[in-house]
């Protein structure tokens, strides 16, 4: 059974989705690629994984948590899963580029280097926002680009992780 809840954050409302004891989705409600409930999701805000998620998100937004510790179960293609695994290795407060990720994933693809655009597509379809830190990926020229939750949120998340706090609302 899939369970869902809404979570309020300083950057806007998020929707969370869990299956079993694992988090399989976390999205800003107005971002791209949010799946729709086909009627099988049960609203259960007090489900244990959601209680832990809210506690950790509160600590993250307060600048007190840098690494999340939640059981995750993102669903995607093998290529997407490989990219999302690489995203989890990007340290808080740092960034990398789509091109760098394409070179890092090449050994898992028999040395074939995917295009930065293909990597961007996988990054953009990340189903567990913030925790799988797709906001830490920037353009080759250092520009903020390609965040499904919006570039203002991306900038705010990066500022938070650099210890600058959240910008005023």
N, C-alpha and C positions, 0 to 999 in steps of 0.2 A: 504494500500500500504506500502511496506517495502522500506525504504530509507537507503542508505549506503554512507559512505565516508571513506577516508583514513586519518589517523592522524599520523604525525611524532612526535616521542618522543625521548628522549635521549637514550632509550633502544631499539629502533627499530620502524619500521612502524607498526601501528595498523590499524585494520579494525573495523568500528563501524556499527551497524545496529539498526535502529529504526522502530517502528511500531506505528502509531499514534504519540502522543507526548511523547512516552516512549522509553527509551533505552532498547533494548533487547539483544544486543550483543556488546562485545568489546574484541578483540583478537589481540595478536601479529600475524602478517601475516604468520609467519613460525612455529607457535606452533601446537601442536596436537589438534585435535577435532575442527578445524575451519570448519564451514559449507560452502558448495559451493552454489553460486548463481545459481538458476535454471532458471534464466532469468526474475525473477519477481522483482528484486531489482532495484531501481532507484538511480543512483548516484546524490546526492544532498548535497554537502558539506556545503551549507549555510543554511540548515534546522536548525531551532532554537535550537533543542536539541543538535545538533552537535556543534553549536557555543558555547553553554554553556559548553559542554563536553571539547572542546579544551581549553577554558579559565580555567576550573577547573584543567585539566591535567597539563597545563602550571604552574599553581600555586602549584600543588602537587609536580611536579618535581623540582620546585624552592625552595621547603621546606617551602612554605608559607601556604599550605592547608593540613589539617589532616583528615577532614571529607568531603566527597562529598555530594552534595545536588542536585541530579538529579532524575527525575521520572524513575523508573526501572520496567521492565516487563520481568524477566527471564522466560524461558519456560523449564519445566522439570517435572519429576515424583514427586509425593508428598514427597517421601523420599529425593530426590535431593533438592526440594524447602525447606524442613525443615533444611537440612544441610547448604544451602546457607544463610538462615536466621540466623543461628548460626554464620556463618562466619562474617556477618555484625556486630555482637556484640563484636568481638575481637578488643580491642582498638589498635590504631596505635602504633607502636613501641613495641608491645608485640607479643608473639606467644602462640600457644596451640598445642596439639598433636591430632593425629587421634583418639587415644584411649579416650582422654578426650571428644572429640566431640561425640563419640559413646555413652558415658555415659550421656551426656547432651541431646541427642536426644531420649533416651530411654523412658522418660515419654510420649512423643508424639506417642510412639509405644506400648502402654499398658505395659510398663516396660521391653520390650524386648530390649536387648542391641545388636545392630548390630556389626559385626566384624569391626575392624579397616580397613580392606581391603575394605569392602563395603563403609565405610565412605570415604576412599581414592578415590574410583571410583566416588563418587558423587562430591568430591572436585575437582577432575581432569576434570570433565565435566562442571565446572562452566562456564557459557556463558558470564559473564561480568567481565573480568579480572581487577585487581587492585581495582575497586570500590567495588566489592564483593571480599574481600581480602583473596583469597585462598593461597596467598604467605605467610600468617602468620601461616600456619599449618606446623609443623615439625615432625620428627620422635620421638619416645618415648625416644631415647637416645640423643636427641638434634641435630641430624644431619639434614641437609637440604635434603629433599627427595621429590619426586613426584610433580614437578611443570611443567605443560604442556608447559609453556613458556620458560623453561630451567632453570637449577639451577643457572647459572650466573646471570640471571635476578632476580631470587628469592632473592639471596644474596644482589643484588644491591637495590632492593625495601626495604628489611629489614634494610639495612644500612641507606638508605635515611630516613626511618621512625624513626630510632634511633637518628637522627640528625647528622649523620656522612657524609651526602652528598652522591652524586653518585661517584663511583669509576671512575678514568680516563678511557676514551674509548680506 
